[in-house]
Amino acid sequence: MKIQGNEAEKINEVLKAAMQQGDRYVSLDTGKADEYFRADSMEYFGTTSGVKLYNYITERIDGKHREALPILPLQEQLQRKMEPQQISRSPGSEPKDIVIDTGIIHYQKRARTEVFTEEIGKQLRARGIKPDIKELQEHIAKDDLHFTIGGTLRENGAEKPYTIHIEQNENRAFLIRNIQPQQTFHQEKDSPIMIKIIDGSLLRETVREVREILRAELENGNRFVSFPAGRGILEKGEFNFFKSSFNALHHAYENTTDRDQYIVRSTAAVEKSMTRFLESEKGQKQDKPKENEREEKPKANEREAKPSRDQDRSR
């Protein structure tokens, strides 16, 4: 990506301003190898899913391929290449063109995923917790700002489930914020439940109803669903169904704002996820011992141990 020398300072300031406003990713048209990068082609986003969705829609509609890059490493590489010129350039001379190596940025992203996956896993294992490494790696690769993963800790000879909360700081470093034991079914029976595949929560009493809606839409040929993600409890009316992935992605793109991010999932995958939850919850209910059974068993034992009146008389 070649940047014209007298445009470099302007682009650098624009990138810094975007980060100050909370944007973390940029979509850009890098142009041909012999063409200068155009600053007016940049579009800014807060999430990886937002920028990837924009690039996909743009390519499908306009036929233009765009590249998605994290803003911080892009701005840092540009800054480093500008500094030697600022020191050595003669007064009145034009700054030289700058070439940005986007391949290095992509390599750094992959290396960052490996490094933080290993480091977070190491910290958790030091506390005796066995984390879900695959889940951890997926979240880090997606560059999520905050997320939770599952893990287990061996206590009193049994593996107990834990929830690990992880966040990114302003320097894009991933940190463990807290570790909590997962609630049992009885503790959380009145709380909203988290469905991972939809990145959000549903009230327990609506899960079955939403699943039936999903099944009906599948029968009508609607294989994809678009809905807002990561903003708390979802209502059943917020699921929007489509026969093609393109229409679903277009709906998500049109409805995504600074406050609401829409995502697209396979209708069948979401239905299966809810079915698994309902089946697991049913199993937990069946495994729960009944209070009256616990009370009756000692009484039955007492009756067996107590001699009959005939036995007493024979003695």
Phi, psi and omega in degrees: 000115184259127180248129179297137187307315183281000177257347188299315182298318180297314181296320179300316180292323179295319179296317179296321179295322179297319179293324178295332178274001177099000178281145184234346182227150179232138173257129183216154176262104184285347178071185178281167185301326183263008181254149176282146175290136181261121181296330183284359179268357185279138173232138189248146183217156180270341185226158177294320181296323179295314182289323179293322178295317178300315180296321180295314181296318181298319180291321180291322184273311186259351181073017183256128177272130179236158181249140178254128181224145171292138187291316188303306179296329176295313180294321180293320178294319178298316180299316181297323182280341176279327188300315179299324179292321181296332181277317189264346185292136178286147179301134178086350180275153180282138176293150180281157177295152180240136177252122178266127178270096181289338178298322178297320180297318178293322178296317179299325179296315179295317180295322179298319178299314181294316184295312183287328175299315180293318184291314179296317178300319179296316180297320181290318179296328177296336177267005179085010183259132176263105185276164172278095187295321180297317179296318178299313182296321180296317180294319180293319178298325178281352178062037180295140181289320177209143184198169176236147174228164179265159177196169179230149177230130181279117180227128178053040176080007181228150177276118180253134183284141178230155175248128181250125179261127183232140181226160173261143173264185184294343179264011179067026175265139180270132183230145175281122181268313175199162180231125183229144173293140179292143179289147174283168179303320183289328179288326187254014187296336180259004183257160175297150180251147182268127175252109188302317188296336179258004178052037181196186184240155174230148171292142186304321184288348180261350183300311182297320180295317179295322179299319179294325176297316179299317180296320179295319180293324177298320179295333178274003177089008180272099188270352183227148182227138178243138183198160178287143184236152171068028181234021177107217186280129179269144174265154182297332181282357182269002177267126183242127190251147183214152179279332182242151178293326181298314180295323179294316179294322178296319177298316180298318180295316182293332185260353178284129179232186177296334183259329183240129176246121178265143177231165181239136177223161173291130179301319181296321181294320179293319179298318180294323179297318180289325177296317178299320179297314182297321180291321179292322179293322178297320179295322179294322179295321181291328181283344183291123178290141180279140182298319184291333177291321180294329181280326186284329185300315178299324180294320180296320179296321180296322181293324180292324183282335184282126181291150180285167180295324179297319179297321179298317183291325181293332176286000000 
